[in-house]
Amino acid sequence: MKILFFIVLILTGFTIFSFQSFELGLLNNGFSWTMSKLLPYITLFLEGILLAYSFGKGFTFKPKIVKILVVIILLVAPFAEGFREYPIYEGDFSSEGTEVSETTVKTNPKYDLLIVTIPDCPFCLESIFRLKQIKKRNPSVKMLFSVCSSDKQKLNLYKQLIAGDFDIALAKDLDASVKLAEGHFPTFVQLKKGIPVYRWSNDQFGAGAMDEFESGIK
């Protein structure tokens, strides 16, 4: 049991150290966004159980209360440390968006997803990584990164990061685009034949929403 304890301890450290790579690897191997987000935490929870069990069976302590306390700490420590390093935010698993009932915004019918953004927006910049992952998982998906500005220079930074993985353009109708996003940027808008049908704000476009979107295009 002592050998098992030290093996699991090493594996736990590796899981925490490579947490994000673990999640990304799951995504790249076809797991859903939700499962890819959950499995690293589940792994740490199971490793905590194995640590506590192998320690309890393989080591002796006096007084007994000390051993019990150590077992309890080992049981919760892996998950607690993983959660501390990589906290779960309210929108991480969200899928709740809203139907689009009325808008004058229209795009080319080829697009499946419209991302409404503004210039120099840190959350819009961060969203590009997720969008690249969606594109990688679904090569046929068509996305338009729409920037609410009349200045073409405002596209430069976004263009560099997108690097041709999907389309980017200035919003054709600024007022209508801002209204569609309800002032939340970025907003992710599902399209059917170029018509907005459903939208998620940035804090709603979590793992559940991305699974829902992907299921609608496959």
Secondary structure, 3 states (H helix, E strand, C coil): CHHHHHHHHHHHHHHHHCHHHHHHHHHHCCCCHHHHHHHHHHHHHHHHHHHHHHHHHHCCCCCHHHHHHHHHHHHHHHHHHHHHHCCCCCCCCCCCCEECCCCCCCCCCCCCEEEEECCCCHHHHHHHHHHHHHHHHCCCCCEEEEECCCCHHHHHHHHHHHCCCCEEEECCCHHHHHHHHCCCCCEEEEEECCEEEEEEECCCCCHHHHHHHHHHHC
